[in-house]
Amino acid sequence: MILNRIPKVLHFIWVGDEAKRPDACFETWRTLNPDFAVKVWGNEEYQTRQWRTKRHMEAMWATGQLFGVADLMRWEILLEEGGIALDADSIAMQALPEWLLDCTAFACWENELISPGIIANGYFGCLKGDRLVQYLVDRFTREKRLATKYVWYKFREKPVAAWKTVGPRPLTSAYNELNYSELTVLPSHFFCPRHLTGQTYAGTGPVFCDQLFASSRPDGYNQLRLYESSTETLIAMARKRLNR
């Protein structure tokens, strides 16, 4: 019997224009996982909470990378509370299984064919105080810059893509540096069955959700208009997209 299990809490983060917050996406998870608590972290928490990496969050915001702000918030939330952090633009398609909570920590590959060896950071579950998450937060806290880098021959700072500094790249690096064998890395199709490039899982294995990659597209949230959709419409759309 496993005494310490990942808490039944689903964390979603949305900062910026609250009128565009995709609440219906969050509700798909609540509907299909009724025994989980759902916590939505937003502008108020960003402003009032004592974040260790707040200066980096502010710098990310200044470069327009709100998803980078969300990534930093995600790691600190998981460190302090544990639970499962999920991307805001994900649509649940079936209930999460109980065995997932028995993992010390879990994530999934970004895509085994398109980006082999890279761990996605949009779906991460752990106990509070997880040592991999602690390692990441400590590293981010020490860094001088995360949102930008200084280009000496241009005598100015240049924005750096958040996935390189607070997302999949540092997560994958930390996993390897720590030799973190406690992490269960799931097949990508569990949470990311359709890659940003369009590469789509065609098997019959588990698919817990559909990932829309709205923040990775120019004006993605406006184009998808997730904030105007109903829970039922989103689930039906996801199942149609993935032939489920």
JOWO-V989259 format. One record per pair of residues at least 24 apart in sequence whose ideal C-beta (glycine too) atoms are under 10 Angstrom apart, sorted by the first residue. I is the first residue (numbers start at 1). J is the second residue. If there is no record, write none. Layout:
BEGIN
I|J / I|J
END
This chain:
BEGIN
1|102 / 2|99 / 2|101 / 2|102 / 2|103 / 2|104 / 4|82 / 4|101 / 4|102 / 4|104 / 4|127 / 4|128 / 5|82 / 5|98 / 5|100 / 5|101 / 5|102 / 5|103 / 5|104 / 5|127 / 6|78 / 6|82 / 6|83 / 6|84 / 6|100 / 6|101 / 6|102 / 6|103 / 6|104 / 6|105 / 6|106 / 6|125 / 6|126 / 6|127 / 6|128 / 6|130 / 7|36 / 7|37 / 7|81 / 7|82 / 7|83 / 7|84 / 7|101 / 7|125 / 7|126 / 7|127 / 7|128 / 8|33 / 8|35 / 8|36 / 8|37 / 8|83 / 8|84 / 8|96 / 8|98 / 8|101 / 9|36 / 9|37 / 9|38 / 9|39 / 9|77 / 9|81 / 9|82 / 9|83 / 9|84 / 9|85 / 9|125 / 10|36 / 10|37 / 10|38 / 10|39 / 10|40 / 10|83 / 10|84 / 10|85 / 10|86 / 10|92 / 10|96 / 10|125 / 11|37 / 11|38 / 11|39 / 11|40 / 11|41 / 11|73 / 11|74 / 11|77 / 11|78 / 11|81 / 11|82 / 11|83 / 11|84 / 11|85 / 11|86 / 11|124 / 11|125 / 12|38 / 12|39 / 12|40 / 12|41 / 12|42 / 12|70 / 12|74 / 12|85 / 12|86 / 12|87 / 12|88 / 12|89 / 12|90 / 13|39 / 13|40 / 13|41 / 13|42 / 13|45 / 13|46 / 13|66 / 13|67 / 13|69 / 13|70 / 13|71 / 13|72 / 13|73 / 13|74 / 13|77 / 13|85 / 13|86 / 13|87 / 13|88 / 14|40 / 14|41 / 14|42 / 14|43 / 14|46 / 14|66 / 14|70 / 14|73 / 14|88 / 14|89 / 14|221 / 15|41 / 15|42 / 15|43 / 15|44 / 15|45 / 15|46 / 15|47 / 15|57 / 15|60 / 15|61 / 15|66 / 15|67 / 15|69 / 15|70 / 15|73 / 15|88 / 16|42 / 16|43 / 16|46 / 16|61 / 16|64 / 16|66 / 16|67 / 16|69 / 16|70 / 16|221 / 17|43 / 17|66 / 17|221 / 17|222 / 17|227 / 18|42 / 18|43 / 18|44 / 18|227 / 19|227 / 20|214 / 20|221 / 20|222 / 20|224 / 20|225 / 20|226 / 20|227 / 20|228 / 21|88 / 21|221 / 21|226 / 21|227 / 22|88 / 22|89 / 22|90 / 22|91 / 22|212 / 22|214 / 22|221 / 22|224 / 22|225 / 22|226 / 22|227 / 22|228 / 22|229 / 22|234 / 23|88 / 23|226 / 23|227 / 23|229 / 23|231 / 24|91 / 24|226 / 24|227 / 24|228 / 24|229 / 24|230 / 24|231 / 24|232 / 24|233 / 24|234 / 24|235 / 25|86 / 25|87 / 25|88 / 25|89 / 25|90 / 25|91 / 25|92 / 25|209 / 25|210 / 25|212 / 25|214 / 25|224 / 25|226 / 25|227 / 25|229 / 25|231 / 25|234 / 25|235 / 25|238 / 26|86 / 26|88 / 26|90 / 26|91 / 26|92 / 26|231 / 27|91 / 27|92 / 27|229 / 27|230 / 27|231 / 27|232 / 27|234 / 27|235 / 28|90 / 28|91 / 28|92 / 28|93 / 28|209 / 28|210 / 28|229 / 28|230 / 28|231 / 28|232 / 28|233 / 28|234 / 28|235 / 28|238 / 29|84 / 29|86 / 29|90 / 29|91 / 29|92 / 29|95 / 29|96 / 29|208 / 29|209 / 29|231 / 30|92 / 30|231 / 31|92 / 31|95 / 31|231 / 31|232 / 31|235 / 32|91 / 32|92 / 32|93 / 32|94 / 32|95 / 32|96 / 32|208 / 32|209 / 32|231 / 32|235 / 33|84 / 33|92 / 33|94 / 33|95 / 33|96 / 33|208 / 34|95 / 35|95 / 35|96 / 35|98 / 36|83 / 36|84 / 36|95 / 36|96 / 36|101 / 37|83 / 38|86 / 39|77 / 39|81 / 39|83 / 39|85 / 40|88 / 41|70 / 41|73 / 41|74 / 41|76 / 41|77 / 41|85 / 42|70 / 42|73 / 45|73 / 45|77 / 46|70 / 46|72 / 46|73 / 49|73 / 49|76 / 49|77 / 49|80 / 50|76 / 51|76 / 51|77 / 51|137 / 51|141 / 52|76 / 52|79 / 52|80 / 52|137 / 52|138 / 52|140 / 52|141 / 53|136 / 53|137 / 53|139 / 53|140 / 53|141 / 53|143 / 53|146 / 53|166 / 55|141 / 55|143 / 55|144 / 55|145 / 55|146 / 55|147 / 56|140 / 56|141 / 56|143 / 56|144 / 56|145 / 56|146 / 56|147 / 56|165 / 56|166 / 57|140 / 57|146 / 57|147 / 57|166 / 58|147 / 59|145 / 59|146 / 59|147 / 59|148 / 59|157 / 59|159 / 60|146 / 60|147 / 60|148 / 60|159 / 60|160 / 60|162 / 60|165 / 60|166 / 61|147 / 62|147 / 62|148 / 62|159 / 63|147 / 63|148 / 63|157 / 63|158 / 63|159 / 63|160 / 63|161 / 63|162 / 64|147 / 64|159 / 65|146 / 65|147 / 65|159 / 65|160 / 65|161 / 65|162 / 65|163 / 65|165 / 65|166 / 65|215 / 66|162 / 66|215 / 67|122 / 67|161 / 67|162 / 67|163 / 67|166 / 67|167 / 67|214 / 67|215 / 67|216 / 68|146 / 68|147 / 68|159 / 68|160 / 68|161 / 68|162 / 68|163 / 68|164 / 68|165 / 68|166 / 68|167 / 68|215 / 69|147 / 69|162 / 69|166 / 70|122 / 70|162 / 70|166 / 70|167 / 70|215 / 71|121 / 71|122 / 71|136 / 71|140 / 71|146 / 71|162 / 71|163 / 71|165 / 71|166 / 71|167 / 71|168 / 71|170 / 71|171 / 72|136 / 72|137 / 72|140 / 72|146 / 72|147 / 72|162 / 72|165 / 72|166 / 72|167 / 73|166 / 74|121 / 74|122 / 74|124 / 74|133 / 74|136 / 74|166 / 74|167 / 75|121 / 75|124 / 75|130 / 75|132 / 75|133 / 75|134 / 75|135 / 75|136 / 75|137 / 75|139 / 75|140 / 75|166 / 75|170 / 75|171 / 76|133 / 76|136 / 76|137 / 76|140 / 76|141 / 77|128 / 77|133 / 78|105 / 78|124 / 78|125 / 78|126 / 78|127 / 78|128 / 78|129 / 78|130 / 78|132 / 78|133 / 78|134 / 78|136 / 78|137 / 79|126 / 79|128 / 79|129 / 79|130 / 79|131 / 79|132 / 79|133 / 79|134 / 79|135 / 79|136 / 79|137 / 79|138 / 80|128 / 80|129 / 80|133 / 80|137 / 81|126 / 81|127 / 81|128 / 81|129 / 82|125 / 82|126 / 82|127 / 82|128 / 82|129 / 82|130 / 82|133 / 83|124 / 83|125 / 83|126 / 83|127 / 83|128 / 84|123 / 84|124 / 84|125 / 84|126 / 85|121 / 85|122 / 85|123 / 85|124 / 85|125 / 85|126 / 85|133 / 86|122 / 86|123 / 86|124 / 86|125 / 86|191 / 86|208 / 86|209 / 86|211 / 87|120 / 87|121 / 87|122 / 87|123 / 87|191 / 87|192 / 87|209 / 87|211 / 87|212 / 87|213 / 87|214 / 87|215 / 88|122 / 88|212 / 88|214 / 88|215 / 88|221 / 88|226 / 89|122 / 89|210 / 89|211 / 89|212 / 89|213 / 89|214 / 89|215 / 89|216 / 89|217 / 89|220 / 89|221 / 89|224 / 89|226 / 90|122 / 90|123 / 90|191 / 90|192 / 90|208 / 90|209 / 90|210 / 90|211 / 90|212 / 90|213 / 90|214 / 90|234 / 90|238 / 91|209 / 91|210 / 91|211 / 91|212 / 91|226 / 91|229 / 91|231 / 91|233 / 91|234 / 91|235 / 91|236 / 91|237 / 91|238 / 91|239 / 91|241 / 91|242 / 92|208 / 92|209 / 92|210 / 92|231 / 92|234 / 92|235 / 92|238 / 93|193 / 93|206 / 93|207 / 93|208 / 93|209 / 93|210 / 93|234 / 93|235 / 93|238 / 93|239 / 93|242 / 93|244 / 94|206 / 94|207 / 94|208 / 94|209 / 94|235 / 94|239 / 94|244 / 95|208 / 96|125 / 96|190 / 96|191 / 96|206 / 96|208 / 96|209 / 97|190 / 97|206 / 97|208 / 99|184 / 100|125 / 100|184 / 100|186 / 100|190 / 100|208 / 101|125 / 101|127 / 102|184 / 103|127 / 103|182 / 103|183 / 103|184 / 103|186 / 104|130 / 104|131 / 104|132 / 104|180 / 104|181 / 104|182 / 104|183 / 104|184 / 105|130 / 105|131 / 105|132 / 105|133 / 105|175 / 105|180 / 105|182 / 105|183 / 105|184 / 105|185 / 106|182 / 106|183 / 106|184 / 106|185 / 106|186 / 106|190 / 106|191 / 107|132 / 107|168 / 107|171 / 107|172 / 107|175 / 107|183 / 107|184 / 107|185 / 107|186 / 107|190 / 107|191 / 108|184 / 108|185 / 108|186 / 108|187 / 108|188 / 108|189 / 108|190 / 108|191 / 108|192 / 108|208 / 108|211 / 109|168 / 109|172 / 109|185 / 109|186 / 109|187 / 109|188 / 109|189 / 109|190 / 109|191 / 109|192 / 110|163 / 110|167 / 110|168 / 110|171 / 110|172 / 110|188 / 110|191 / 110|192 / 110|195 / 110|196 / 110|211 / 111|187 / 111|188 / 111|189 / 111|192 / 111|193 / 111|194 / 111|195 / 111|196 / 111|197 / 111|199 / 111|200 / 111|201 / 112|187 / 112|188 / 112|189 / 112|195 / 112|199 / 112|201 / 113|188 / 113|195 / 113|197 / 113|199 / 113|201 / 114|188 / 114|195 / 114|196 / 114|197 / 114|198 / 114|199 / 115|168 / 115|172 / 115|188 / 115|195 / 115|196 / 115|197 / 115|199 / 117|172 / 117|175 / 117|176 / 118|163 / 118|167 / 118|168 / 118|169 / 118|171 / 118|172 / 118|188 / 119|167 / 119|168 / 119|169 / 119|171 / 119|172 / 119|173 / 119|174 / 119|175 / 119|176 / 119|183 / 119|185 / 119|186 / 119|188 / 120|163 / 120|167 / 120|168 / 120|171 / 120|172 / 120|185 / 120|186 / 120|188 / 120|191 / 120|192 / 120|195 / 120|211 / 121|162 / 121|163 / 121|166 / 121|167 / 121|168 / 121|169 / 121|170 / 121|171 / 121|172 / 122|167 / 122|168 / 122|191 / 122|192 / 122|209 / 122|211 / 122|213 / 122|215 / 123|186 / 123|188 / 123|190 / 123|191 / 123|192 / 123|208 / 123|209 / 123|211 / 124|171 / 124|183 / 124|191 / 125|184 / 125|186 / 126|182 / 126|183 / 130|180 / 130|182 / 130|183 / 131|174 / 131|178 / 131|180 / 131|182 / 132|171 / 132|174 / 132|175 / 132|177 / 132|178 / 132|180 / 132|182 / 132|183 / 133|171 / 133|174 / 134|174 / 134|178 / 135|170 / 135|173 / 135|174 / 135|175 / 135|177 / 135|178 / 135|180 / 136|166 / 136|170 / 136|171 / 136|173 / 136|174 / 136|175 / 136|178 / 139|166 / 139|170 / 139|173 / 139|174 / 139|177 / 140|165 / 140|166 / 140|170 / 143|170 / 146|170 / 162|215 / 163|216 / 189|242 / 193|238 / 193|241 / 193|242 / 193|244 / 194|238 / 194|241 / 194|242 / 200|241 / 200|242 / 200|243 / 201|242 / 201|243 / 202|242 / 202|243 / 204|244 / 207|238 / 207|239 / 207|242 / 207|244 / 209|235 / 209|238 / 209|242 / 210|234 / 210|235 / 210|237 / 210|238 / 210|239 / 210|240 / 210|241 / 210|242 / 210|244 / 211|238 / 212|237 / 212|238 / 212|241
END
